[in-house]
Amino acid sequence: MFGASGLVGRALLDVLLTAPEYARITALTRRPLGREHPRLANRIVAFDRLEAQLAGVACQEAFCCLGTTLAQAGSEAAFRAVDHDTVLRVAGVARRAGAERFVLVSAAGADPAAKNFYLRVKGEAEAAVAALGFPSLDIVQPGLLLGGARAESRPLESLGRLVMPLVNPLLGGERKAWRGMDVAVLARAMAALPRSGRRGVNRYTWEALQRLAAKPQR
């Protein structure tokens, strides 16, 4: 699991650690997570040396929750370095480690042809990971994430969290994909994806993620 220290990663880790089908969760982070669990192995890595540090590691499934914002990254180049380059690097490491399934957090509206830089980079990252040939690639595309608390301040996002519950009912049809979603719901949906047994490249937006999150654990 990559990105366990972020908003989505922390919520997903909570779910995975209680999932009966997993005996061991390895969280790869730059800094210690500061939590203990009998199923959790927190391995500290340098992402620019990831290939060497994880040589010989094997896994069945991998989850990628990495991501930043333009404001947090400071420039378009720095944003691309995280949301495209690092995402592709960890996907490549997971593929070489034998992962049969890769679950990637992207964004609603992600498209390599998008005019919006953020959505274009997300779409390019999706395409690059898909080209690695995972037998199963699950791409989740949530809208604004609600609930939880980020380590860093994002004022506009905080405002959006207040407004989104009022806006959600107005977003129907194809616009449902842009509805805000509680991060705990997203985490439950991601944890349910391996149980779907689906092969190939599959993308999930708001409606499909809601259905997945409602499925009980085995």
N, C-alpha and C positions, 0 to 999 in steps of 0.2 A: 504494500500500500504506500502510495506517494501522496504527500500533502496532508498528513494526519494532523498537523498543527493548525490548519485553517478552519474556517467556519464549517464547511461541508465535511472536511476530513474528520473533525472531532465528532460530529454527529454520526457519521458513518462508522467510525471506530466503535462508538458505543453500541451500535446495532450488531456489528460483526462479532464483537466479543461475547455476545449472548446467543449467537446463532449456533445451533447444535452441530451443523455440518462442518464447522471449522475447529480444528484442533490447535492451530497455531496461526497467529496473525503477525507478520513482520512489518513494522512501520518504519520506513526509511525517512529520516529527517535530518536537518542540518544541526538542530539543537535537541537536547533531551526533552521528551514530552512531559516528564514529571509525573507520570502515573504508573502504577503497578497493576498487573493482572497476570494470573497464571498462564493465560493463553497468549499474552503479548510479549513480543520481542521488539524492542526499540533499538534500531541500529543507526548510529550516527554516520552520515556520509557526506562527502563533498561532491556535489552534483557535477562538477567539471571533471571529476575522476571516477565517475560512477562505474564505467565499464570495467576498470581494473579492480575496484573495490568489491564488485559483486561477481567477479569471475568465479564460476563453479557453483553459484547459487541456483537452486531449482525452485520453481513454483508452478502451481496449477492455474491460478487466477490472479489477476493484478487489477488494482483499482487506482486510478489517477485523479486526484482532486486538486492538482496544482493550478494556480491562476493568480493573476494580479489585476490591477487597473492601470490605465494610463497615468492617472494622478499619482498613484503609489510608485509606479515604475520610474516616472520622471521624464520619459521620452518614448517615442514610438519604437525606437531601436531596442530600448531596454524592455519594453512590453513584449515585443516579438521574441526576445531572447528567452523569456519565461514561458509565455503562452503558446509558442510554436516550437522553438528550439529545444527547450528543456523537456517539454511534453513529448516531443518526438524521441529525444534521447532516452527517457525512462521507458517509453514504449518499446524501443529497440532492445533495451536491456531485458525487459520482461519477455519479449519474444525469444531472445536467445536463451533465457532461463527455462523455456519450455511452456510458458503460459499458453493455455488453450483459449482462454477468454480474457479480454481486456475491457474494462469498464472505464469510460472517459467522461468527465464532466466538461461540457462545452457550454453553449448558451443558445437561447431561443433566437432564431434569425441568423444563426451562423451560416455563412455562404462565401465560398472563395471569390465569388463575383460581386459581393456586396460593396456598395460605395462607402459605407461606414467602416473605418479602419479596424475598429475592435471586432466587428462581426466578420470582416474579411479574414483577419488573422485566425480567428476561431475556426472559420471554414477551411482555411488552408491547413491548419493543424489536423482537423478531422480527416481531410484527404490524405495527408502525409502518413498518418497512423494507419488508415485503411490500406495503404499501399504496402504495409509490412506483411500483410497476409495472415492475420490472426484467424484461426478457424471461427471464432466468435468475437465480434467487436460490438459492444453496446455503447452507444453515444447518447448521453442524457443531455437534453437541451432545456434547462429550466429558465423561467423568466426571473424577475426580481425575487431574491430569497428573503423570506420573512422569519422572524424568531431568531433565537441564538444571539450571541454577542461576538463581534469581531475583535481581534487584538488591536486593530488600528481604527481610527475614527474616519468615517465616510459620511459627512453631513448630508449630501444629497440622497444617498442611499437610505439614511435614517429617515429622512422626510418621506421617501418613497414607501417605506414600510408602514408609515402612518396612513398614507393615502391609498395604498394598493388594496386593502380589504374593501374599500368603498368602490374602487374602480373594477375589481374582478368581475362582478356580475354584469358589467357593461361590455365585457370582452367575450363575444360569442363567435361561433363559427371558426374560421381559420385564426381569428385573433385570440382564441383560447390559449394558444401556445405562449402568449405573452403574459398570462395571468401570474400573479405572485404566488409563491409556494412556500410553505413552512419548511425550513431546512430539515426538520425531523421527518417530514413526509418524504422528501427527496432521499434521505438516507435509507429509509425503509424500502423505498422503491429500488434503489441501487443494490441493496443487499439481496433483494428478491430476484434480480436478473439472472444470476447463475442457475437458479432453480427453474427458469423458463425453458432451458434446454435449446433455445433458438441458436441457429448457426448463421454465419455470414455477418454482414454489417446491418445493424438495426439501430434506428434513431427513435428516441422517445421524448415527446413533449408533454405538456401539462396533463392532458386527459389520460394518456397511457401511464404516466407516472403515478397518477392518483389511483388507478386500478391496481398497479403493481404494489403500491404501498398498503393497499387494503388486504392483500393476500396474507393468510396466516403463515407463520414459520412452520416448517415440517416438524 
